[in-house]
Amino acid sequence: MGKRDDLIATYAADLRDKFGVTADMDLLTKVTIGCGPVIYSDDASTVAGSDKAELQRIVDGFLNKKLGLPDGPDLMAGVDAVIETYGRSNRSKYRAVVYYLLTTHFGKQSVYG
């Protein structure tokens, strides 16, 4: 197994342990690959749930551009719901897990078809 496979296994365990979700491994793999090289950076691989600018970048860059969702207050509400469920005080909110949860939250799995 390579480093990416190890990270995907970590993300799947995070989904199982923190959310009680059995990950769709195909979707999780595609979301992780879609994150690109940031998954290997200690800083960029996680999401700072208290950083409003970073959360807005998730709306602009991931939800609007990648998932093709129209802008609206429901997007930030979705991000907030995922961050809240992950636990705002949890410092290890993996970006790939957040993106996976947002993809399923908004029903946009077909983007990774």
BALOBA-1460 file (C-alpha; in Angstrom, 3 decimals):
// residues 113
<rec num="1" residu="m" x="0.000" y="0.000" z="0.000"/>
<rec num="2" residu="g" x="1.169" y="3.473" z="-0.812"/>
<rec num="3" residu="k" x="0.914" y="6.602" z="1.272"/>
<rec num="4" residu="r" x="-2.348" y="7.646" z="-0.407"/>
<rec num="5" residu="d" x="-3.873" y="4.229" z="0.347"/>
<rec num="6" residu="d" x="-2.808" y="4.604" z="3.979"/>
<rec num="7" residu="l" x="-4.486" y="8.019" z="4.139"/>
<rec num="8" residu="i" x="-7.676" y="6.685" z="2.558"/>
<rec num="9" residu="a" x="-7.754" y="3.934" z="5.210"/>
<rec num="10" residu="t" x="-7.281" y="6.622" z="7.893"/>
<rec num="11" residu="y" x="-10.144" y="8.652" z="6.418"/>
<rec num="12" residu="a" x="-12.416" y="5.587" z="6.281"/>
<rec num="13" residu="a" x="-11.616" y="4.848" z="9.944"/>
<rec num="14" residu="d" x="-12.377" y="8.488" z="10.817"/>
<rec num="15" residu="l" x="-15.760" y="8.237" z="9.103"/>
<rec num="16" residu="r" x="-16.510" y="4.965" z="10.887"/>
<rec num="17" residu="d" x="-15.289" y="6.013" z="14.349"/>
<rec num="18" residu="k" x="-16.498" y="9.632" z="14.477"/>
<rec num="19" residu="f" x="-19.615" y="9.482" z="12.332"/>
<rec num="20" residu="g" x="-20.695" y="5.841" z="12.394"/>
<rec num="21" residu="v" x="-20.567" y="5.894" z="8.591"/>
<rec num="22" residu="t" x="-19.336" y="3.023" z="6.471"/>
<rec num="23" residu="a" x="-17.559" y="4.835" z="3.670"/>
<rec num="24" residu="d" x="-18.250" y="4.185" z="0.030"/>
<rec num="25" residu="m" x="-14.595" y="3.387" z="-0.645"/>
<rec num="26" residu="d" x="-14.831" y="4.154" z="-4.366"/>
<rec num="27" residu="l" x="-16.253" y="7.617" z="-3.651"/>
<rec num="28" residu="l" x="-13.815" y="8.244" z="-0.796"/>
<rec num="29" residu="t" x="-10.905" y="7.310" z="-3.065"/>
<rec num="30" residu="k" x="-12.118" y="9.648" z="-5.812"/>
<rec num="31" residu="v" x="-12.692" y="12.521" z="-3.373"/>
<rec num="32" residu="t" x="-9.222" y="11.974" z="-1.899"/>
<rec num="33" residu="i" x="-7.595" y="11.941" z="-5.342"/>
<rec num="34" residu="g" x="-9.566" y="15.082" z="-6.184"/>
<rec num="35" residu="c" x="-7.991" y="16.853" z="-3.201"/>
<rec num="36" residu="g" x="-4.646" y="16.529" z="-4.918"/>
<rec num="37" residu="p" x="-1.319" y="16.901" z="-3.145"/>
<rec num="38" residu="v" x="-2.768" y="18.843" z="-0.186"/>
<rec num="39" residu="i" x="-3.516" y="15.517" z="1.517"/>
<rec num="40" residu="y" x="0.227" y="15.129" z="2.105"/>
<rec num="41" residu="s" x="0.661" y="18.535" z="3.790"/>
<rec num="42" residu="d" x="0.199" y="18.593" z="7.556"/>
<rec num="43" residu="d" x="-1.447" y="22.020" z="7.450"/>
<rec num="44" residu="a" x="-3.470" y="21.859" z="4.238"/>
<rec num="45" residu="s" x="-4.738" y="18.310" z="4.790"/>
<rec num="46" residu="t" x="-6.975" y="19.498" z="7.623"/>
<rec num="47" residu="v" x="-9.739" y="22.086" z="7.845"/>
<rec num="48" residu="a" x="-9.723" y="24.798" z="10.494"/>
<rec num="49" residu="g" x="-13.373" y="24.847" z="11.504"/>
<rec num="50" residu="s" x="-13.088" y="28.194" z="13.258"/>
<rec num="51" residu="d" x="-11.485" y="29.992" z="10.283"/>
<rec num="52" residu="k" x="-14.393" y="31.675" z="8.480"/>
<rec num="53" residu="a" x="-12.188" y="32.524" z="5.476"/>
<rec num="54" residu="e" x="-11.228" y="28.862" z="5.049"/>
<rec num="55" residu="l" x="-14.846" y="27.762" z="5.304"/>
<rec num="56" residu="q" x="-15.761" y="30.326" z="2.640"/>
<rec num="57" residu="r" x="-12.970" y="28.921" z="0.421"/>
<rec num="58" residu="i" x="-14.592" y="25.490" z="0.779"/>
<rec num="59" residu="v" x="-17.890" y="26.983" z="-0.393"/>
<rec num="60" residu="d" x="-16.262" y="28.858" z="-3.283"/>
<rec num="61" residu="g" x="-13.685" y="26.306" z="-4.398"/>
<rec num="62" residu="f" x="-15.287" y="22.974" z="-3.622"/>
<rec num="63" residu="l" x="-19.044" y="23.394" z="-3.444"/>
<rec num="64" residu="n" x="-19.401" y="26.015" z="-6.196"/>
<rec num="65" residu="k" x="-16.614" y="25.010" z="-8.574"/>
<rec num="66" residu="k" x="-16.117" y="21.276" z="-8.054"/>
<rec num="67" residu="l" x="-19.649" y="20.183" z="-7.168"/>
<rec num="68" residu="g" x="-21.310" y="22.870" z="-9.308"/>
<rec num="69" residu="l" x="-23.734" y="23.998" z="-6.622"/>
<rec num="70" residu="p" x="-25.320" y="27.434" z="-6.980"/>
<rec num="71" residu="d" x="-24.313" y="29.957" z="-4.339"/>
<rec num="72" residu="g" x="-26.685" y="30.386" z="-1.445"/>
<rec num="73" residu="p" x="-26.903" y="30.324" z="2.347"/>
<rec num="74" residu="d" x="-27.609" y="26.582" z="2.347"/>
<rec num="75" residu="l" x="-24.008" y="25.933" z="1.270"/>
<rec num="76" residu="m" x="-22.441" y="27.519" z="4.355"/>
<rec num="77" residu="a" x="-25.143" y="25.879" z="6.466"/>
<rec num="78" residu="g" x="-24.027" y="22.514" z="5.058"/>
<rec num="79" residu="v" x="-20.381" y="23.273" z="5.812"/>
<rec num="80" residu="d" x="-21.294" y="24.373" z="9.340"/>
<rec num="81" residu="a" x="-23.330" y="21.185" z="9.878"/>
<rec num="82" residu="v" x="-20.404" y="18.985" z="8.834"/>
<rec num="83" residu="i" x="-17.934" y="20.959" z="10.979"/>
<rec num="84" residu="e" x="-20.313" y="20.840" z="13.940"/>
<rec num="85" residu="t" x="-20.789" y="17.089" z="13.581"/>
<rec num="86" residu="y" x="-17.014" y="16.601" z="13.258"/>
<rec num="87" residu="g" x="-16.610" y="18.663" z="16.422"/>
<rec num="88" residu="r" x="-15.393" y="22.235" z="16.294"/>
<rec num="89" residu="s" x="-12.783" y="21.523" z="18.956"/>
<rec num="90" residu="n" x="-11.422" y="18.533" z="17.013"/>
<rec num="91" residu="r" x="-8.190" y="19.792" z="15.497"/>
<rec num="92" residu="s" x="-7.875" y="16.924" z="13.007"/>
<rec num="93" residu="k" x="-10.739" y="17.518" z="10.636"/>
<rec num="94" residu="y" x="-9.377" y="15.863" z="7.525"/>
<rec num="95" residu="r" x="-10.123" y="17.821" z="4.349"/>
<rec num="96" residu="a" x="-10.909" y="14.651" z="2.373"/>
<rec num="97" residu="v" x="-13.404" y="13.551" z="5.041"/>
<rec num="98" residu="v" x="-15.061" y="16.987" z="5.094"/>
<rec num="99" residu="y" x="-15.296" y="16.961" z="1.279"/>
<rec num="100" residu="y" x="-16.681" y="13.396" z="1.305"/>
<rec num="101" residu="l" x="-19.330" y="14.365" z="3.852"/>
<rec num="102" residu="l" x="-20.254" y="17.494" z="1.890"/>
<rec num="103" residu="t" x="-20.508" y="15.476" z="-1.320"/>
<rec num="104" residu="t" x="-22.940" y="13.051" z="0.298"/>
<rec num="105" residu="h" x="-24.759" y="15.815" z="2.216"/>
<rec num="106" residu="f" x="-25.590" y="17.611" z="-1.026"/>
<rec num="107" residu="g" x="-26.187" y="14.374" z="-2.981"/>
<rec num="108" residu="k" x="-23.500" y="15.151" z="-5.553"/>
<rec num="109" residu="q" x="-21.828" y="11.728" z="-5.716"/>
<rec num="110" residu="s" x="-22.424" y="11.745" z="-9.485"/>
<rec num="111" residu="v" x="-19.727" y="14.431" z="-9.865"/>
<rec num="112" residu="y" x="-17.220" y="11.675" z="-9.104"/>
<rec num="113" residu="g" x="-19.134" y="9.179" z="-11.297"/>
